[in-house]
Amino acid sequence: MLTIYHLGRVMIAFTYRFKIKPSKKQVQQIEQYLDICRGVYNYAHNERLAWLKSRKSNIDLCSIISEYIIPADMPFPGYNKQAKNLTQAKKKLTHLKLVNAQCLQQVLKRLDKAWSDFFKMPERGFPRFKSKNRFRSLVFPQLGKNCLDNDRVKLPSIGWVKIRRSREYPTGFTPKQFQIVKKASGYYLMITFQSLETVPDPIAGKTSIGIDAGIESFLATTTELIKSPKFLRGQLKKLQILQRRLKKKTKGSNNWLKLQNKVALFHEKIANTRRDWHFKLAHYLCDRADNIFVEDINFKSWSKGLFCKQSLDSGIGGFINEILPFVCWKRGKFYLKVNKDGTSQECSKCGKHTGKKALSERVHICQHCNHTESRDINSAKVIMQRGLVAVGRTVREKACGDGLTGVVQLNLFDLVKSH
């Protein structure tokens, strides 16, 4: 599975995910490393939290239970200071020497990023302590030579581990980073490959297509409506049965842990199915046009509104902002976001304003030219026209249909009749 890591004209890097098959001894070693890293994370987090609490006090009272005795001139324990303290702690605590030194440094960087992100975006929430279920990854930022083989990979301080190579390694790229991720179905290795080759940005082609993120359907193009499968909502009964059985078990017991793992496997399967469908749909869209224009929408607001369940189940935000642009870059297609305002209020044929529409009104009827078609398809055509103007072409140079192959035009009479 592919995820974009960094793109640019100087450096190109992306990540491949493979499933690894460690031995029993290696599993114990990975679990031990996770526990040590989690302990370092929680200790460093508590150190920062104690410093923060020692700098504030209620005006009218003081605590009679405990207080923080930290000198007033003590600086904030940032990453550099905590990294130095970690080096000194290794001399006293021998179990810290078991884990790769750079792996522990990545734990401190992870904590530092969580704190900095909170002060930049408080809506993300304050960083919290990590339990065993919330700390499930290790990062090795520096690798040795010849660390990849046909059916195995060499992990720092762990050794050679069997790997299920579900796809070939990319040619012309070198591995730069390993990340072990623990999931309900086993252990996975995220390998980040990097290349210094220069890749030019895609340029606008001949054929174009506009994409409107819909409510009635997953998305609408200039010629068709594409509905999303009910990934989670279609299997809620299975999830409800598992959660009811889980509620009756004693928390922390072996049966409770087994059911917890079954619930996690259920969600992992749903996520993999959704992601697979997203990639297939992205390639389907790239097969039909050279230029792909989408709306510039903040999908976080969608996850809190009236259609939050539908939006989160379909994963429309991740598809528009992550998967589709990556597939477009990989296929050499031109991808561009345009202004979203008023796309449903503008006629794609005459370009005039038709007034606001209620959410229940799913058909576009223009009062000026009597143009009638699906509301979402009309919006997709308006998005395509705005994209063509943005790349320096007039709307008249490109008809709304674009003559895309493999796409069947909807029957507008049946559409109006159904509404």
N, C-alpha and C positions, 0 to 999 in steps of 0.2 A: 504494500500500500504506500502511496506517495503523499507526502505533505511538503508544502513549500517552506523552505527555511530562510533563504535570502536570495534575492535576484538583483542584478545590476549589470553594468557594462564591464566592470572589472572582475567581479567574482560571482560565480554561480554555485549555489549549494542547495541540495535537497536531501531528504531523508527517506531511506528504505526501511521498512519494518519486516523483520523476520522472527519466526518462532524458534526459540532455542530449547534444547533438551538436555539440561544439566543432570549430572548424576546425583545420587542422594547426598554424597559428601559436598558437592558443589551447591546443592540447594541449601544445606545447612550453613554453608559459608556465605551465600547471598543473603539469607535471612539474618545472619549475625551482623553483616555489614549494614543492612537496613536498620537494625536496632541501634547500632552504634551511631550511625548518621542521624537517626531520629533523636537520640539523646543529645547530640551536639546541637542540633537545631533548637530543641526545646530549652536547653541551657542558655544558649546565646539569646534566644527570644526573651527568656525570663530576665536576663541581665539588662537588656534594653528596657523592658517593662518596669523593672525596679528603678532604674535611673529616671524614667519618665514620671513615675509616681512620687519619687522623692522630691521632685521640683514643684509639686502642687499640694495644696492643703486647703481644707475648708476654712472660711474666714471666721466662723463663730465657734468652732470646736476642733479638737485634735483627737486622734485615735487613742483609746486607752488599752488597746489590744497589742499593737505592734507599730513600729515605725522603721523607716529605712535610714540607716546610718551610712550615708554616702557623702563624702566631702563636697563642699560647695564648688570647689575648683576642679572637680573631676569632670573631664570632657565626656561627651556622649560616646558610648561604646559602638563606634561604627565598624565597618568591615575591616579596615586596616588594623585597628586595635585588637579586634577579636581574632584576626588571623595570627597576630603576634602572640596573643595569649594561648591560642591553640598549640603553637609550637612549644611553648613552655609547659603546657599541660601534658604533652606527650612524654615528657621526662618523668612525670609522676604517675600518670595513668597508662599502664602498658597496653591496655586493650585498644587504645587509640592507634597504636602502631600497626594493628592488623589491617586497617583500611588504608587504601591508597591515599597519600597526602593530598593530591589534587582533587580527589573525590570529596574529601572533607572541606576543602576550600570552596568547592562548588556548592556545598550545603550552606555555607555562610553567605555566598553570593545570592543564593536563592532566598534566604531570609532578608538580605539587604534589599533585594528587588521588591519583596512583599511590603516592606516598610515604606520604601520610596514611592511605590505605586499607590499606597494608601494616602499619603500626604498630597499626591498629585490628583488622585481621584477618590475622594472619601466614600463615594457611593459603592465602592467595591467591598467595603467592610474592613474592620481592623484585623490585622494578622492574629492568628490564634495558635495555640499549641497543637501539635500533630499527634494524633493517636496512631495505633498500629495500622489501622485501616486507611488512614489519610496520608501516610508516607510510604510510597510504593515504588520509588524510582531512585536509581543511582546514575551519576554522570561521570564518565571518564573522558576528560577533555584532551588528553594527549595519549597517543597510541604508539606502539612499537612498530618496527619494520616487519613486513610479511605477516601481518596479523590476520589476513583472510586466506582461507583455503576453500576447497570445493565443498566440503561437508562439515567444516568446523571453523571456529573463530577463536582467536587468542585474546582473552580479557586480562587487563592488568591486575596483578596480584591474585588472580583466580586460575588462569591457565586456559588450556584449550577446552572449548565447550562445543558439543555437537549443535549444528544449526540446520534448520529445515529451509534450504534455499529455494523458495518458491518462484524466484525469478533470477535472471542473470544479473551480476553486478554491472554497473554502467562502465563502459569503456572510456578511457581518457579522464577518469575521475579518481581521486585518491581519498581513502577514508580519513576523516579528521576527528571524529568524536563517536563514542559509544554511549548508549543510554539503556540500561536495563529497566524494564517496566514490568511490574508484577500485576497480573490480571487474574480474573476468576478462572480463565481457561488455561493458565500457565504463565510462563515467563517469555517476554518478547525483548528483542534487541533492536533498538533504533540506531541505524548506522547513517551518519551524516557524511555524504560525499561532497567533494569540493573540486572545482576546476577554475583555473585562471584564464581560460579562453574568453575572448571577447565575442559576445553575441548581440547583434543589433536588435533594436526594438522592432516588433512587427509594424508594418505600415498598412494603411487602409487599402482594401482590395476593391473588387468590382461589386460583388453581391453583398447585401446587407440584410440584417434582421434585427428587430426590436423585441425586447422581452419585458413584459409587465408582470410583476409579482401579484398574483391574484388571491382572492379570498375564496371564491367558488371553486377554483382550480389552483393547482400548484403554481403554474405560470401560464402566460399566454404569449404566443408569438404573433407575427403579422398574419399568420394563416391558420393557426390551430390552437386549441386549448389542451393543455397537458395536465391531467389530474394526478395527484400523488397517492400512492398506496397508503393505506392506514397501517403504518408500521407498528405503532404501539396501541392505538385505539382499537385496532382490529383484534388484538389479543389481550385485552384487559381482563377477560374472565380468567385466563391462566394466571395472570399476575395476582388477581384478587384471591384465588384459591391458595397460592403460595403464601401470600401475606397473612391470610387468616390462620393457616397452619403455623406460621412463624409466631403469631401473637400468642398462641397457646403454649409455646415452648418456654422453658426457663431460660432467661437471658444469660448467655455465657456457657450454656451446656453444649455438649457435643452435637446433639440433635439440632439445637438452635444454630450452631455454626454451619452445619450441613445445609440447612434451609437457607441461611444467609448466602451461602455460595451458590445455591440454585437460583436465587433471585438475581444475584450478580451475573450469572451466566445468561439468564433470560434477557437482562438489559444489554449485555454485551452483544448478544446475537442480534437484537433489534438495531443496535447502533451500526453493526457491520452490514446488515441488510440495507439500511438507509444510505450509508456511505457508498456502497456498491452501486445502488440505483442512481445516486447523484453523479458518479463518474460516468456511468453509461449514458445518462441524459446529457451531460456536458459534451461528450463525444458526438452524440446524436445532433446536437445543435451546431457543433463545429463542422459537421459534414454538410450542412445546409447553407452556410454563408461564410464569407470572408471577414465581414465586420459584424460584431455583436455589440449592441448598445443596450444598456440596462439603466434602471432608475437608481439614483443616489438616495437610498433610504436608510434611516436608522432603525434597524430591525429589533433593537433592544426594546423600543416602545411597543412593538408588536407582541412581545412576550409578556407584556403586562396588561394588555387591553382585553377587548371582548373576545378576540379569537386567539387567546394565548395558547390554549391546548393544541389547536390546529397548527399554529405557527411553530411551536416547539416540536410537535410530532413530525412535521414535514421537514424541518431543518432548513427552511428557505434562506435564512440569514447566512449560514455557513456555505450554502451552495452558491449564492450570488457573490459573496465577498471573498471566498477562499478557493473553492473547487473550480468554479467556472473560469476565473481569471488564470489559474494555474494551467488548466487544460488548454485554454486559448494561447497562452505563452508557449506551451509545449508543442502545439500544432501549428504555430505561426499565424494565428488569427488575431485580428485587431479587436481589442476590448476597450470599451469606454463607458463611463458613467455620465449620465446627463441629468439635468434638472427635473425633479419629479413633480413640481408644482403645476397643477391644472391639466394634467394629462388626460383625465377623464372628463374634463369640461371643454375640451377643444375637439373640433371635428377634423378627422384626418383627411377628409376630401376637400372641404372648402377653407379650413383653417380658422373658422369663426368660433367665438365663445358660445356655448350652448347652455350655460348655467349649471348650478350645482345639482348633483344627483344623490338620492338616498342610496344607502348600501343595498337595499332590497331591489333597486332598479338596475337590472343586469343587461339591459339593451340600450344602445345608443341610437337616438333618433334626433337628427339635426333639423331644427326649425327653419333653416335657411335653404338647404339644398335637398332636404328629405332623405339624406343618407342614413341607412339603417343597417346596423350590424351589432355583434356582441360588444358590450362595453369594454371588456378586457382586450379584445383584439383591436378595437379602435385606439385604445391607449397605447398598445404595442406599436401601432403604426405611427402615432404621434412621437413616441420615443425614438423610433427609427429616423423620422424626419429631423428631429432635433439633433440626433447624432450625425447625420449627413451634413447639416449646417455647421456643426462644430468642427468637422474635418475639412471644411472648405468646399462643400458641394451644395448646389441648390437642390431643392426638393424636386424640381421638375426633371432633373437628370436621372432620378430613380423613381420608378413607379412604386406604389405601395406594395404590390405583390412580389416584385423582384424575380418572379419566375423560378422559385426554388424547386428543385427536383425532389420527388418523394414526399410532397406535402399536398394534402387534399384540401381544397377550399370548402369551408363550411356552407351549408345550405341556409341562407339567411331567412328564407320563408319559414322553414321548419323552426328556426331559432326564435323568431318573433311569435310564431303560433304557440310554442311551448311556454312562452311567458304571458 
